[in-house]
Amino acid sequence: MTALDQAAALVALLREQPRGMSWHEIAARVAFSGDAQSVWEEKTHTDTLVPDPRLEQLLGAARSDVVAWHKAGLRFVTVLDPDYPARLRDVRETPPFLFARGDLRHDDAGMSVVGSRRASDKGRRLAAEAAKILVKKGLTVIAGLAAGIDTAAHRAALDADGRTVAFIGTGITRYYPPENKTLQDEIAHRGLVLSQFWPDAAPSKLSFPIRNASMSGYGLATIVIEAGETSGTRIQARLAVEHGRPVILMADVAKHTEWGAALMNRPGVHVASTTAELELKIDRVLKKQDSLRRALSELAG
């Protein structure tokens, strides 16, 4: 079974969603079995001796699309590929596939820097400082390429000659917001842009929370710089806690939002008032990660 066969079977499964399977269920089933083709055959099996021509056409169209994406220079990786990001496999919302532009790494140690699109000057400065701290420690700066906090974090990481990864809420061939087109292209050239949607997918109210779940899963931790009561950032903070990923809330978020205050007492949630405190919290998270890795290594040995 070739990689093309596997990719085509996965794409066909996602489009057909046999027996009402969700994308998450398909991703989990394919990852568990290690064979998208067998899952396709199992879930589309009928008792009739004659193959369903519609399903054959769907599988053929999926194969044609995968080939076309490759010819167009679009990198398409699935949960079955060895270079699929390792930490994303650990969360319930594992994307079944990713389109990538840039330097895709199987094990990419980084933290998300997230917050409001309508950021204050103070928030943008703090996001830039957070990014610089992460770069100094050799960590990747992860953000969602949105206006405000995300843009400030990406820009600061690049200006510090660091690595940054952008999870976008559209297809890989689109630019959103349009004013970040140049920044998106620069990140693709010097870091990595990831999309978990079909190549030409437009932004939607659902796509951004979906990508926030992936950002949480991809990174070691989430740093919340500035956000309001109804900010979409709260979704990633809550998901990070569910994923068992540390969350670092800046003090204004913890004090001035109900959701921030509610998270303060949850395990793995830290609060920082200054950039100096933020760096200490980042170091604490890294130290705990190192201790956990050593413990797991000892158990495995």
PLY file of the C-alpha trace (Angstrom):
ply
format ascii 1.0
element vertex 301
property float x
property float y
property float z
element edge 300
property int vertex1
property int vertex2
end_header
0.00 0.00 0.00
1.58 3.28 -1.10
1.56 6.60 0.75
-0.67 7.94 -2.04
-3.18 5.13 -1.45
-3.26 5.88 2.26
-3.64 9.64 1.77
-6.41 9.16 -0.79
-8.29 6.78 1.51
-8.07 9.27 4.38
-9.33 12.14 2.22
-12.20 9.98 0.96
-13.12 9.00 4.53
-13.22 12.63 5.61
-15.44 13.60 2.69
-17.80 10.66 3.01
-17.83 10.44 6.82
-19.28 6.92 6.67
-21.75 5.90 9.36
-21.76 9.47 10.66
-18.15 9.42 11.82
-16.72 12.80 12.80
-13.31 13.97 11.61
-11.94 13.36 15.11
-13.30 9.81 15.12
-11.80 9.15 11.68
-8.42 10.54 12.72
-8.40 8.41 15.87
-9.49 5.24 14.04
-6.93 5.66 11.27
-4.12 6.49 13.70
-5.00 3.46 15.84
-5.16 1.03 12.93
-2.24 2.53 11.04
-4.05 1.88 7.75
-6.52 4.34 6.23
-7.29 1.98 3.34
-8.47 -0.77 5.68
-10.64 1.70 7.60
-12.15 2.87 4.30
-12.95 -0.69 3.27
-14.35 -1.54 6.69
-16.56 1.53 7.03
-17.87 1.52 3.44
-18.38 -2.25 3.20
-21.76 -3.46 1.99
-23.19 -6.92 1.62
-23.69 -6.51 -2.12
-21.24 -8.14 -4.51
-21.17 -5.12 -6.82
-18.94 -2.21 -5.68
-20.75 1.08 -5.16
-19.69 3.24 -8.14
-20.21 6.42 -6.13
-17.67 5.30 -3.53
-15.23 4.26 -6.24
-15.58 7.70 -7.81
-15.09 9.38 -4.43
-11.88 7.43 -3.82
-10.63 8.22 -7.32
-11.37 11.93 -6.89
-9.50 11.92 -3.58
-6.47 10.32 -5.23
-6.56 12.91 -8.03
-6.71 15.74 -5.49
-3.74 14.43 -3.50
-1.71 14.20 -6.71
-2.79 17.72 -7.73
-1.83 19.14 -4.33
1.60 17.59 -4.66
2.05 18.98 -8.17
1.00 22.42 -6.90
3.78 22.29 -4.30
1.43 21.85 -1.32
2.86 19.63 1.39
0.18 17.29 2.72
0.88 15.17 5.81
-1.49 12.79 7.57
-1.63 11.17 11.01
0.02 8.15 9.39
3.14 10.03 8.27
6.32 9.87 10.39
6.84 13.63 10.16
3.39 14.45 11.58
3.92 16.63 14.72
4.34 14.32 17.69
2.44 16.25 20.36
-0.61 16.69 18.18
-1.14 12.93 18.35
-1.72 13.22 22.11
-4.95 15.24 22.07
-8.55 14.29 21.35
-8.76 16.91 18.60
-5.86 15.48 16.58
-6.22 16.86 13.02
-6.41 14.00 10.51
-4.11 15.94 8.18
-2.08 19.13 7.89
-1.01 21.27 4.99
2.42 22.75 5.65
4.53 25.54 4.22
8.01 25.74 5.65
10.14 23.68 8.02
7.93 20.92 9.41
9.41 19.17 12.44
8.24 15.98 14.13
9.28 17.23 17.58
9.04 21.01 17.81
9.46 22.37 21.35
7.53 25.60 21.63
4.83 27.54 23.45
1.78 29.42 22.21
1.56 33.18 22.72
-2.08 34.16 22.34
-4.50 36.98 23.06
-6.90 39.58 21.76
-7.03 40.79 18.17
-7.84 44.26 19.52
-4.74 44.37 21.65
-3.56 47.42 23.56
-0.09 48.86 23.08
0.86 47.31 26.42
-0.43 43.92 25.28
1.51 44.03 22.02
4.70 44.99 23.88
4.18 42.16 26.35
3.56 39.67 23.52
6.82 40.75 21.90
8.69 40.34 25.20
7.19 36.88 25.69
8.31 35.88 22.20
11.83 37.15 22.84
12.02 35.13 26.06
10.99 31.97 24.23
13.49 32.59 21.42
16.26 33.16 23.96
15.51 29.74 25.43
15.59 28.07 22.01
11.82 27.55 21.92
9.44 28.00 19.02
6.89 30.83 19.23
3.46 29.45 18.25
0.56 31.76 17.38
-2.46 32.02 15.11
-1.43 34.83 12.71
-4.39 36.95 13.86
-4.16 40.70 14.30
-3.02 42.03 17.66
-1.20 39.72 20.05
-0.51 36.98 17.49
1.03 39.37 14.99
3.20 41.00 17.66
4.49 37.60 18.82
5.27 36.34 15.31
7.00 39.60 14.35
9.13 39.70 17.50
10.21 36.08 17.05
11.32 36.72 13.48
13.08 39.97 14.43
14.99 38.02 17.10
16.03 35.42 14.49
13.89 32.82 16.22
11.53 30.14 14.95
7.81 30.78 14.79
4.89 28.57 13.74
1.57 29.99 12.53
-1.61 27.93 12.79
-4.06 29.55 10.39
-7.85 29.36 10.42
-8.16 29.08 6.64
-6.88 26.90 3.84
-3.15 27.02 3.16
-3.62 28.94 -0.10
-5.49 31.81 1.59
-4.35 34.83 3.58
-6.30 35.99 6.61
-6.28 38.69 7.69
-5.25 40.03 4.25
-2.90 42.59 5.78
-0.76 39.75 7.16
-0.01 38.29 3.71
3.62 39.42 3.78
4.05 38.16 7.33
2.51 34.78 6.46
4.87 34.37 3.52
7.85 35.33 5.68
6.87 32.78 8.33
6.54 30.12 5.63
10.05 31.00 4.43
11.72 31.24 7.83
9.49 29.08 10.05
6.30 27.12 9.43
2.68 27.77 8.45
0.15 25.00 9.20
-3.47 24.54 8.15
-5.82 21.68 9.01
-8.43 22.70 6.43
-8.87 22.04 2.70
-6.50 24.29 0.70
-9.05 26.89 -0.41
-11.18 26.91 2.76
-12.45 30.35 3.79
-12.31 31.58 7.40
-15.34 30.77 9.53
-16.56 31.06 13.11
-15.78 27.38 13.63
-12.35 27.27 12.00
-10.62 29.48 14.55
-11.62 27.51 17.69
-10.62 24.35 15.81
-7.14 25.71 15.11
-6.87 26.88 18.75
-7.27 23.28 19.87
-4.43 22.29 17.56
-2.21 25.11 18.79
-2.70 23.88 22.34
-1.90 20.31 21.35
1.17 21.27 19.31
2.93 23.23 22.05
4.36 22.58 25.49
2.24 25.33 27.04
-0.02 28.31 26.31
0.77 31.87 27.39
-2.25 34.19 27.50
-1.13 37.80 27.19
-4.29 39.88 27.02
-7.91 38.88 26.45
-11.42 39.99 27.24
-14.39 38.15 28.69
-15.64 36.89 25.32
-12.27 36.53 23.59
-11.71 33.37 21.59
-8.45 33.02 23.50
-10.40 31.59 26.43
-11.15 28.54 24.28
-7.48 27.70 23.89
-6.79 28.32 27.58
-9.57 25.93 28.62
-8.55 23.32 26.06
-4.93 23.51 27.17
-6.02 22.65 30.70
-8.06 19.72 29.33
-5.02 18.59 27.34
-2.86 18.62 30.45
-0.76 21.43 29.02
0.41 24.21 31.36
-1.21 27.63 30.98
0.43 30.90 31.98
-2.04 33.75 32.44
-0.84 37.31 32.68
-2.26 38.88 35.82
-4.71 41.23 34.08
-6.38 38.26 32.38
-6.57 36.31 35.63
-7.99 39.24 37.58
-10.31 40.90 35.08
-12.06 37.99 33.37
-14.38 35.44 34.95
-12.90 32.61 32.90
-9.36 33.62 33.85
-10.25 33.71 37.53
-11.94 30.31 37.19
-8.77 28.80 35.70
-6.40 30.18 38.33
-6.88 27.29 40.74
-6.74 24.55 38.12
-3.69 22.25 38.07
-0.96 23.46 35.75
-2.21 27.06 35.59
0.27 29.79 36.52
-0.15 33.57 36.86
2.53 36.16 36.06
2.42 39.91 36.70
5.64 40.99 34.97
7.93 39.78 32.20
10.41 38.70 34.88
7.72 36.56 36.51
6.70 35.26 33.12
10.24 34.05 32.47
10.29 32.32 35.86
7.00 30.56 35.07
8.34 29.46 31.67
11.44 28.07 33.36
9.24 26.23 35.87
7.23 24.65 33.05
10.43 23.60 31.24
11.92 22.16 34.42
8.80 20.07 35.02
8.87 18.89 31.40
12.51 17.82 31.79
11.72 15.96 35.01
8.83 14.17 33.34
10.99 13.17 30.37
13.68 11.78 32.66
11.12 9.81 34.64
9.60 8.33 31.47
13.07 7.50 30.15
13.94 5.69 33.36
10.69 3.70 33.21
11.33 2.79 29.58
14.91 1.77 30.40
0 1
1 2
2 3
3 4
4 5
5 6
6 7
7 8
8 9
9 10
10 11
11 12
12 13
13 14
14 15
15 16
16 17
17 18
18 19
19 20
20 21
21 22
22 23
23 24
24 25
25 26
26 27
27 28
28 29
29 30
30 31
31 32
32 33
33 34
34 35
35 36
36 37
37 38
38 39
39 40
40 41
41 42
42 43
43 44
44 45
45 46
46 47
47 48
48 49
49 50
50 51
51 52
52 53
53 54
54 55
55 56
56 57
57 58
58 59
59 60
60 61
61 62
62 63
63 64
64 65
65 66
66 67
67 68
68 69
69 70
70 71
71 72
72 73
73 74
74 75
75 76
76 77
77 78
78 79
79 80
80 81
81 82
82 83
83 84
84 85
85 86
86 87
87 88
88 89
89 90
90 91
91 92
92 93
93 94
94 95
95 96
96 97
97 98
98 99
99 100
100 101
101 102
102 103
103 104
104 105
105 106
106 107
107 108
108 109
109 110
110 111
111 112
112 113
113 114
114 115
115 116
116 117
117 118
118 119
119 120
120 121
121 122
122 123
123 124
124 125
125 126
126 127
127 128
128 129
129 130
130 131
131 132
132 133
133 134
134 135
135 136
136 137
137 138
138 139
139 140
140 141
141 142
142 143
143 144
144 145
145 146
146 147
147 148
148 149
149 150
150 151
151 152
152 153
153 154
154 155
155 156
156 157
157 158
158 159
159 160
160 161
161 162
162 163
163 164
164 165
165 166
166 167
167 168
168 169
169 170
170 171
171 172
172 173
173 174
174 175
175 176
176 177
177 178
178 179
179 180
180 181
181 182
182 183
183 184
184 185
185 186
186 187
187 188
188 189
189 190
190 191
191 192
192 193
193 194
194 195
195 196
196 197
197 198
198 199
199 200
200 201
201 202
202 203
203 204
204 205
205 206
206 207
207 208
208 209
209 210
210 211
211 212
212 213
213 214
214 215
215 216
216 217
217 218
218 219
219 220
220 221
221 222
222 223
223 224
224 225
225 226
226 227
227 228
228 229
229 230
230 231
231 232
232 233
233 234
234 235
235 236
236 237
237 238
238 239
239 240
240 241
241 242
242 243
243 244
244 245
245 246
246 247
247 248
248 249
249 250
250 251
251 252
252 253
253 254
254 255
255 256
256 257
257 258
258 259
259 260
260 261
261 262
262 263
263 264
264 265
265 266
266 267
267 268
268 269
269 270
270 271
271 272
272 273
273 274
274 275
275 276
276 277
277 278
278 279
279 280
280 281
281 282
282 283
283 284
284 285
285 286
286 287
287 288
288 289
289 290
290 291
291 292
292 293
293 294
294 295
295 296
296 297
297 298
298 299
299 300
